[in-house]
Protein backbone atom coordinates (compact mmCIF):
# COMPACT_ATOMS: atom_id res chain seq x y z
CA UNK A 1 0.00 0.00 0.00
CA UNK A 2 1.24 3.52 -0.77
CA UNK A 3 0.91 6.19 1.89
CA UNK A 4 1.62 9.91 1.70
CA UNK A 5 3.21 11.38 4.82
CA UNK A 6 4.76 14.66 5.82
CA UNK A 7 8.50 15.05 6.34
CA UNK A 8 7.84 15.71 10.03
CA UNK A 9 5.87 12.48 10.36
CA UNK A 10 8.66 10.62 8.55
CA UNK A 11 11.24 12.09 10.91
CA UNK A 12 9.26 11.13 14.02
CA UNK A 13 8.35 7.62 12.83
CA UNK A 14 11.31 6.52 10.71
CA UNK A 15 11.70 3.19 12.51
CA UNK A 16 8.05 2.27 11.99
CA UNK A 17 8.16 3.40 8.37
CA UNK A 18 11.21 1.23 7.70
CA UNK A 19 9.56 -1.78 9.32
CA UNK A 20 6.34 -1.33 7.35
CA UNK A 21 8.30 -0.98 4.12
CA UNK A 22 10.41 -4.05 4.81
CA UNK A 23 7.90 -6.41 6.42
CA UNK A 24 4.59 -5.33 4.88
CA UNK A 25 5.80 -4.02 1.52
CA UNK A 26 4.30 -0.56 2.13
CA UNK A 27 5.60 2.45 0.20
CA UNK A 28 5.71 6.00 1.48
CA UNK A 29 5.75 9.30 -0.39
CA UNK A 30 7.29 11.96 1.83
CA UNK A 31 6.05 15.48 1.29
CA UNK A 32 7.26 18.86 2.48
CA UNK A 33 4.74 21.69 2.28
CA UNK A 34 2.49 19.43 0.17
CA UNK A 35 5.20 18.76 -2.41
CA UNK A 36 6.42 15.17 -2.94
CA UNK A 37 10.13 15.15 -2.11
CA UNK A 38 11.17 11.50 -1.67
CA UNK A 39 9.92 7.95 -1.40
CA UNK A 40 10.60 5.04 0.90
CA UNK A 41 10.02 1.71 -0.85
CA UNK A 42 10.77 -1.89 0.08
CA UNK A 43 14.37 -2.76 -0.74
CA UNK A 44 13.35 -5.60 -3.05
CA UNK A 45 11.23 -3.19 -5.10
CA UNK A 46 14.16 -0.81 -5.34
CA UNK A 47 16.49 -3.62 -6.42
CA UNK A 48 13.97 -4.76 -9.03
CA UNK A 49 13.85 -1.23 -10.44
CA UNK A 50 17.66 -1.20 -10.57
CA UNK A 51 17.73 -4.52 -12.47
CA UNK A 52 15.09 -3.28 -14.94
CA UNK A 53 16.99 -0.02 -15.43
CA UNK A 54 20.22 -1.90 -16.05
CA UNK A 55 18.47 -4.14 -18.60
CA UNK A 56 17.01 -1.15 -20.42
CA UNK A 57 20.39 0.59 -20.61
CA UNK A 58 22.00 -2.65 -21.82
CA UNK A 59 19.40 -2.87 -24.61
CA UNK A 60 20.02 0.76 -25.54
CA UNK A 61 23.78 0.14 -25.67
CA UNK A 62 23.22 -2.93 -27.86
CA UNK A 63 21.00 -1.02 -30.29
CA UNK A 64 23.52 1.81 -30.44
CA UNK A 65 26.31 -0.64 -31.26
CA UNK A 66 24.27 -2.37 -33.97
CA UNK A 67 23.13 0.86 -35.59
CA UNK A 68 26.33 2.86 -35.32
CA UNK A 69 27.08 2.59 -39.05
CA UNK A 70 23.54 3.32 -40.27
CA UNK A 71 22.85 6.93 -41.33
CA UNK A 72 20.57 8.87 -38.97
CA UNK A 73 18.11 9.66 -41.75
CA UNK A 74 17.64 5.96 -42.50
CA UNK A 75 17.09 5.16 -38.81
CA UNK A 76 14.55 7.97 -38.46
CA UNK A 77 12.67 6.76 -41.55
CA UNK A 78 12.59 3.20 -40.18
CA UNK A 79 11.34 4.43 -36.80
CA UNK A 80 8.62 6.53 -38.42
CA UNK A 81 7.49 3.56 -40.53
CA UNK A 82 7.37 1.33 -37.44
CA UNK A 83 5.36 3.89 -35.46
CA UNK A 84 2.90 4.32 -38.32
CA UNK A 85 2.50 0.54 -38.65
CA UNK A 86 1.85 0.23 -34.91
CA UNK A 87 -0.74 3.01 -35.04
CA UNK A 88 -2.47 1.31 -37.98
CA UNK A 89 -2.67 -1.97 -36.06
CA UNK A 90 -4.04 -0.16 -33.02
CA UNK A 91 -6.68 1.64 -35.06
CA UNK A 92 -7.66 -1.63 -36.74
CA UNK A 93 -8.05 -3.33 -33.36
CA UNK A 94 -10.13 -0.44 -32.02
CA UNK A 95 -12.47 -0.49 -34.99
CA UNK A 96 -12.81 -4.29 -34.65
CA UNK A 97 -13.77 -3.89 -31.00
CA UNK A 98 -16.40 -1.30 -31.88
CA UNK A 99 -17.93 -3.63 -34.45
CA UNK A 100 -18.29 -6.46 -31.92
CA UNK A 101 -19.94 -4.34 -29.21
CA UNK A 102 -23.74 -4.67 -29.50
CA UNK A 103 -25.66 -1.40 -29.61
N, CA, C and O of each residue as an XYZ file, in Angstrom:
412
protein
N       0.843     -1.166      0.000
C       0.000      0.000      0.000
C       0.895      1.238      0.000
O       1.937      1.252      0.655
N       0.495      2.267     -0.726
C       1.238      3.524     -0.768
C       0.578      4.539      0.147
O      -0.637      4.736      0.116
N       1.408      5.178      0.963
C       0.908      6.194      1.891
C       1.681      7.480      1.661
O       2.874      7.459      1.358
N       0.987      8.598      1.810
C       1.616      9.906      1.705
C       1.743     10.459      3.114
O       0.763     10.537      3.856
N       2.973     10.847      3.477
C       3.208     11.378      4.823
C       4.050     12.650      4.730
O       4.743     12.891      3.741
N       3.968     13.443      5.775
C       4.765     14.665      5.822
C       6.198     14.327      6.237
O       6.464     13.269      6.808
N       7.101     15.239      5.942
C       8.498     15.050      6.339
C       8.609     14.968      7.855
O       9.421     14.203      8.375
N       7.807     15.743      8.565
C       7.845     15.715     10.031
C       7.391     14.352     10.543
O       8.003     13.801     11.459
N       6.335     13.808      9.967
C       5.870     12.475     10.361
C       6.940     11.434     10.066
O       7.172     10.533     10.871
N       7.588     11.556      8.918
C       8.657     10.618      8.553
C       9.797     10.698      9.562
O      10.342      9.674      9.973
N      10.148     11.897      9.954
C      11.238     12.094     10.912
C      10.901     11.455     12.261
O      11.742     10.801     12.877
N       9.664     11.654     12.709
C       9.258     11.133     14.020
C       9.075      9.619     14.026
O       9.240      8.980     15.065
N       8.732      9.036     12.868
C       8.348      7.625     12.829
C       9.219      6.801     11.882
O       8.750      5.809     11.325
N      10.466      7.193     11.693
C      11.311      6.522     10.709
C      11.420      5.024     10.965
O      11.347      4.237     10.022
N      11.591      4.620     12.195
C      11.702      3.195     12.513
C      10.477      2.408     12.073
O      10.598      1.345     11.466
N       9.297      2.937     12.382
C       8.053      2.268     11.992
C       7.903      2.235     10.478
O       7.456      1.236      9.914
N       8.274      3.322      9.827
C       8.162      3.397      8.367
C       9.063      2.345      7.732
O       8.654      1.652      6.800
N      10.288      2.226      8.237
C      11.215      1.226      7.701
C      10.677     -0.188      7.895
O      10.766     -1.019      6.991
N      10.124     -0.456      9.064
C       9.565     -1.784      9.323
C       8.381     -2.085      8.412
O       8.271     -3.191      7.884
N       7.502     -1.117      8.225
C       6.345     -1.329      7.349
C       6.780     -1.530      5.905
O       6.197     -2.337      5.182
N       7.795     -0.803      5.489
C       8.296     -0.978      4.123
C       8.909     -2.362      3.969
O       8.647     -3.048      2.981
N       9.706     -2.773      4.916
C      10.409     -4.052      4.808
C       9.473     -5.248      5.011
O       9.466     -6.174      4.200
N       8.694     -5.232      6.078
C       7.897     -6.407      6.423
C       6.540     -6.471      5.723
O       6.067     -7.560      5.397
N       5.914     -5.333      5.489
C       4.587     -5.332      4.881
C       4.601     -4.962      3.401
O       3.607     -5.158      2.701
N       5.732     -4.425      2.922
C       5.799     -4.020      1.525
C       5.150     -2.667      1.249
O       4.876     -2.333      0.096
N       4.904     -1.886      2.306
C       4.303     -0.563      2.127
C       5.310      0.401      1.504
O       6.521      0.262      1.680
N       4.783      1.375      0.776
C       5.597      2.447      0.197
C       5.108      3.765      0.772
O       3.928      3.928      1.082
N       6.036      4.700      0.908
C       5.710      6.001      1.475
C       6.229      7.110      0.572
O       7.381      7.092      0.139
N       5.358      8.072      0.298
C       5.749      9.298     -0.389
C       5.886     10.350      0.703
O       4.943     10.594      1.455
N       7.042     10.964      0.792
C       7.291     11.956      1.828
C       7.179     13.347      1.208
O       7.857     13.676      0.235
N       6.305     14.146      1.801
C       6.046     15.484      1.288
C       6.557     16.549      2.257
O       6.592     16.352      3.471
N       6.945     17.663      1.687
C       7.264     18.857      2.479
C       6.435     19.985      1.876
O       6.524     20.271      0.682
N       5.638     20.612      2.713
C       4.736     21.686      2.279
C       3.850     21.222      1.125
O       3.582     21.985      0.196
N       3.397     19.966      1.186
C       2.494     19.435      0.174
C       3.147     19.019     -1.125
O       2.465     18.608     -2.063
N       4.470     19.122     -1.187
C       5.196     18.763     -2.410
C       5.936     17.438     -2.205
O       6.727     17.319     -1.269
N       5.691     16.437     -3.069
C       6.416     15.168     -2.942
C       7.917     15.399     -3.088
O       8.368     16.007     -4.059
N       8.684     14.911     -2.119
C      10.126     15.151     -2.106
C      10.941     13.855     -2.216
O      12.035     13.860     -2.781
N      10.418     12.755     -1.684
C      11.170     11.500     -1.671
C      10.193     10.349     -1.470
O       9.009     10.541     -1.193
N      10.736      9.149     -1.621
C       9.922      7.951     -1.399
C      10.729      6.932     -0.602
O      11.948      6.830     -0.736
N      10.022      6.195      0.215
C      10.600      5.038      0.895
C       9.868      3.833      0.335
O       8.644      3.748      0.428
N      10.611      2.900     -0.245
C      10.022      1.707     -0.848
C      10.739      0.476     -0.295
O      11.869      0.577      0.181
N      10.093     -0.672     -0.357
C      10.766     -1.893      0.078
C      12.049     -2.107     -0.733
O      12.089     -1.822     -1.930
N      13.076     -2.601     -0.082
C      14.375     -2.761     -0.737
C      14.287     -3.679     -1.949
O      14.982     -3.446     -2.938
N      13.466     -4.699     -1.901
C      13.348     -5.599     -3.053
C      12.738     -4.884     -4.255
O      13.114     -5.153     -5.396
N      11.805     -3.980     -4.003
C      11.229     -3.191     -5.098
C      12.300     -2.306     -5.717
O      12.421     -2.212     -6.938
N      13.072     -1.662     -4.854
C      14.156     -0.810     -5.337
C      15.156     -1.614     -6.156
O      15.579     -1.168     -7.223
N      15.535     -2.776     -5.681
C      16.493     -3.616     -6.422
C      15.923     -4.081     -7.752
O      16.648     -4.170     -8.743
N      14.625     -4.379     -7.780
C      13.972     -4.761     -9.034
C      14.037     -3.611    -10.028
O      14.336     -3.817    -11.204
N      13.759     -2.406     -9.558
C      13.851     -1.229    -10.438
C      15.267     -1.066    -10.962
O      15.453     -0.726    -12.130
N      16.268     -1.301    -10.127
C      17.659     -1.202    -10.572
C      17.956     -2.225    -11.663
O      18.585     -1.899    -12.670
N      17.503     -3.466    -11.463
C      17.729     -4.515    -12.469
C      17.062     -4.146    -13.784
O      17.667     -4.288    -14.847
N      15.819     -3.673    -13.723
C      15.095     -3.280    -14.935
C      15.804     -2.119    -15.633
O      15.922     -2.106    -16.859
N      16.268     -1.159    -14.860
C      16.992     -0.016    -15.426
C      18.266     -0.490    -16.116
O      18.580     -0.060    -17.225
N      18.993     -1.376    -15.452
C      20.221     -1.901    -16.049
C      19.933     -2.642    -17.353
O      20.687     -2.516    -18.317
N      18.845     -3.415    -17.387
C      18.466     -4.137    -18.599
C      18.114     -3.175    -19.731
O      18.496     -3.389    -20.882
N      17.392     -2.127    -19.396
C      17.015     -1.146    -20.423
C      18.257     -0.471    -20.989
O      18.381     -0.325    -22.205
N      19.177     -0.059    -20.122
C      20.393      0.586    -20.608
C      21.252     -0.379    -21.418
O      21.902      0.032    -22.379
N      21.263     -1.661    -21.040
C      22.004     -2.654    -21.821
C      21.396     -2.796    -23.215
O      22.124     -2.913    -24.201
N      20.057     -2.787    -23.301
C      19.402     -2.867    -24.607
C      19.713     -1.635    -25.447
O      19.964     -1.738    -26.648
N      19.694     -0.472    -24.810
C      20.018      0.759    -25.536
C      21.442      0.704    -26.066
O      21.691      1.061    -27.217
N      22.379      0.258    -25.233
C      23.776      0.139    -25.672
C      23.902     -0.825    -26.850
O      24.642     -0.567    -27.799
N      23.169     -1.939    -26.778
C      23.219     -2.926    -27.859
C      22.693     -2.337    -29.169
O      23.293     -2.521    -30.228
N      21.578     -1.636    -29.086
C      21.001     -1.019    -30.287
C      21.962      0.023    -30.845
O      22.151      0.105    -32.059
N      22.563      0.810    -29.978
C      23.521      1.813    -30.444
C      24.709      1.160    -31.153
O      25.181      1.669    -32.169
N      25.186      0.050    -30.627
C      26.311     -0.644    -31.261
C      25.912     -1.195    -32.631
O      26.673     -1.094    -33.593
N      24.716     -1.776    -32.710
C      24.275     -2.374    -33.974
C      23.944     -1.344    -35.034
O      24.028     -1.634    -36.227
N      23.571     -0.144    -34.616
C      23.128      0.858    -35.592
C      24.147      1.971    -35.807
O      23.861      2.960    -36.480
N      25.309      1.810    -35.246
C      26.334      2.859    -35.315
C      26.670      3.269    -36.752
O      26.917      4.446    -37.015
N      26.682      2.316    -37.674
C      27.080      2.591    -39.054
C      25.923      3.004    -39.964
O      26.139      3.328    -41.132
N      24.707      2.994    -39.443
C      23.542      3.323    -40.268
C      23.300      4.831    -40.194
O      23.299      5.401    -39.103
N      23.096      5.485    -41.343
C      22.851      6.934    -41.335
C      21.600      7.292    -40.517
O      20.611      6.559    -40.523
N      21.662      8.418    -39.824
C      20.571      8.871    -38.967
C      19.258      8.982    -39.742
O      18.201      8.614    -39.231
N      19.323      9.484    -40.963
C      18.111      9.656    -41.750
C      17.422      8.315    -41.996
O      16.197      8.217    -41.941
N      18.221      7.287    -42.268
C      17.644      5.959    -42.499
C      17.002      5.416    -41.224
O      15.920      4.831    -41.275
N      17.656      5.605    -40.094
C      17.092      5.162    -38.812
C      15.777      5.881    -38.519
O      14.796      5.254    -38.120
N      15.764      7.195    -38.719
C      14.548      7.966    -38.462
C      13.399      7.524    -39.368
O      12.251      7.454    -38.931
N      13.708      7.230    -40.618
C      12.666      6.763    -41.545
C      12.129      5.408    -41.100
O      10.922      5.171    -41.150
N      13.015      4.521    -40.668
C      12.590      3.200    -40.185
C      11.724      3.329    -38.930
O      10.722      2.629    -38.787
N      12.111      4.218    -38.032
C      11.338      4.428    -36.802
C       9.961      4.981    -37.138
O       8.955      4.524    -36.594
N       9.914      5.954    -38.025
C       8.624      6.532    -38.420
C       7.720      5.471    -39.046
O       6.524      5.424    -38.758
N       8.284      4.627    -39.894
C       7.494      3.562    -40.526
C       6.967      2.586    -39.477
O       5.821      2.143    -39.563
N       7.792      2.251    -38.492
C       7.369      1.327    -37.440
C       6.259      1.935    -36.587
O       5.296      1.252    -36.240
N       6.392      3.211    -36.250
C       5.359      3.890    -35.464
C       4.045      3.940    -36.241
O       2.981      3.674    -35.681
N       4.113      4.273    -37.497
C       2.903      4.321    -38.322
C       2.244      2.953    -38.431
O       1.019      2.848    -38.381
N       3.048      1.904    -38.580
C       2.501      0.544    -38.650
C       1.821      0.173    -37.339
O       0.745     -0.427    -37.341
N       2.445      0.529    -36.220
C       1.853      0.225    -34.908
C       0.537      0.975    -34.723
O      -0.427      0.416    -34.200
N       0.493      2.231    -35.145
C      -0.742      3.013    -35.045
C      -1.838      2.408    -35.911
O      -3.002      2.384    -35.511
N      -1.480      1.923    -37.085
C      -2.472      1.305    -37.979
C      -3.048      0.046    -37.353
O      -4.252     -0.198    -37.436
N      -2.196     -0.752    -36.728
C      -2.672     -1.971    -36.057
C      -3.598     -1.596    -34.913
O      -4.649     -2.212    -34.737
N      -3.218     -0.597    -34.139
C      -4.038     -0.164    -33.016
C      -5.398      0.342    -33.487
O      -6.424      0.010    -32.894
N      -5.410      1.132    -34.535
C      -6.677      1.640    -35.065
C      -7.541      0.497    -35.587
O      -8.758      0.505    -35.404
N      -6.927     -0.473    -36.229
C      -7.660     -1.628    -36.737
C      -8.292     -2.415    -35.591
O      -9.443     -2.841    -35.681
N      -7.532     -2.603    -34.517
C      -8.051     -3.329    -33.355
C      -9.195     -2.561    -32.701
O     -10.187     -3.159    -32.286
N      -9.062     -1.249    -32.606
C     -10.131     -0.437    -32.016
C     -11.404     -0.508    -32.837
O     -12.496     -0.627    -32.280
N     -11.277     -0.437    -34.157
C     -12.472     -0.495    -34.992
C     -13.095     -1.888    -34.936
O     -14.317     -2.014    -35.020
N     -12.280     -2.936    -34.794
C     -12.812     -4.292    -34.651
C     -13.586     -4.432    -33.359
O     -14.635     -5.074    -33.325
N     -13.068     -3.827    -32.282
C     -13.767     -3.894    -30.999
C     -15.100     -3.169    -31.083
O     -16.090     -3.640    -30.523
N     -15.147     -2.064    -31.752
C     -16.400     -1.298    -31.878
C     -17.437     -2.105    -32.645
O     -18.624     -2.055    -32.322
N     -17.006     -2.836    -33.643
C     -17.928     -3.627    -34.455
C     -18.525     -4.789    -33.664
O     -19.647     -5.211    -33.946
N     -17.791     -5.313    -32.675
C     -18.285     -6.455    -31.920
C     -19.128     -6.069    -30.701
O     -19.761     -6.930    -30.090
N     -19.139     -4.782    -30.344
C     -19.940     -4.335    -29.208
C     -21.370     -4.109    -29.682
O     -21.611     -3.290    -30.568
N     -22.338     -4.847    -29.082
C     -23.738     -4.667    -29.495
C     -24.254     -3.296    -29.075
O     -23.887     -2.775    -28.022
N     -25.100     -2.730    -29.906
C     -25.662     -1.398    -29.613
C     -26.833     -1.490    -28.699
O     -27.425     -0.469    -28.350
